[in-house]
Amino acid sequence: MHQHSMAPPQAAPEQRVLQVLIVDDDPRIMSLVRLTLSDEGHRVRTARDGVEAMAEVEADPPDAIVLDLEMPVMDGRAFFRALRSAGNDSPVLVLSAYGAHQARRELGAEAALDKPFEPQELLRVLNRIARR
């Protein structure tokens, strides 16, 4: 009988535990991303718009940010610009159903994924951009 099938999930040794901020107003996407990351042992915080996200970043800058573009109050583009002008260089993964890759290029974000996305792809991209 294999012991490790019973063990709680752990980040692979070469993978450090990341503190990730998810910024998305869609509760389904937010819980999918949160589960995907916490199952890998990462620490997750959430914000529903750019204003909440700025407060989170100011309180404790994350290792990486998963950012939706379309949100009320302060959208992803406005948040990204505010983040960079505040001098924060946390790597950002842009998530969007509409033009994620074009927005990544426009903004200068580190990565982009189109919705719907594969959870394993999200993990792979986040691990890549957070290793700096």
Residue pairs with C-beta under 8 A, 6 or more apart in sequence:
9 39
9 40
9 41
10 41
11 17
11 40
11 41
11 42
15 40
15 127
17 41
17 42
17 43
18 37
18 42
18 43
18 62
18 63
18 64
18 126
18 127
18 130
19 42
19 43
19 44
19 45
19 60
19 62
19 63
19 64
20 37
20 42
20 43
20 44
20 45
20 62
20 63
20 64
20 65
20 66
20 126
20 130
21 44
21 45
21 46
21 47
21 53
21 56
21 57
21 62
21 64
21 65
21 66
21 90
22 30
22 33
22 34
22 37
22 44
22 45
22 46
22 47
22 65
22 66
23 46
23 47
23 48
23 49
23 50
23 52
23 53
23 65
23 66
23 67
23 68
23 71
23 76
23 79
24 30
24 33
24 46
24 48
24 66
24 67
24 68
24 71
24 95
25 48
25 49
25 68
25 70
25 71
25 72
26 68
29 68
29 95
29 115
30 46
32 119
33 44
33 66
33 95
33 122
34 44
34 46
36 119
36 122
36 123
37 44
37 122
37 123
37 126
38 44
40 123
45 56
45 62
47 53
47 55
47 56
48 71
49 71
49 72
49 73
49 74
49 75
49 79
50 71
50 73
50 74
50 75
50 76
50 78
50 79
50 82
51 73
51 74
53 65
53 67
53 74
53 79
53 83
54 74
54 79
54 82
54 83
54 86
56 62
57 65
57 83
57 86
57 88
57 90
58 86
61 88
61 90
62 90
63 90
63 91
63 130
64 90
64 91
64 92
64 93
64 126
64 129
64 130
65 83
65 90
65 91
65 92
65 93
66 93
66 95
66 122
66 126
67 76
67 79
67 80
67 92
67 93
67 94
67 95
67 109
68 76
68 95
68 96
69 75
69 76
69 77
69 94
69 95
69 96
69 98
69 99
69 100
69 103
70 76
70 96
70 97
70 98
74 82
76 94
76 96
76 103
77 103
77 106
77 107
80 92
80 94
80 107
80 109
81 107
83 90
83 92
84 108
91 110
91 111
91 129
91 130
91 132
92 107
92 109
92 110
92 111
92 129
93 109
93 110
93 111
93 112
93 113
93 122
93 125
93 126
93 129
94 100
94 103
94 104
94 107
94 109
94 111
94 112
94 113
95 112
95 113
95 115
95 117
96 103
96 112
96 114
96 115
97 114
97 115
97 116
100 112
100 113
100 114
100 115
101 112
101 114
103 109
103 112
104 110
104 111
104 112
110 129
111 125
111 126
111 128
111 129
113 121
113 122
113 125
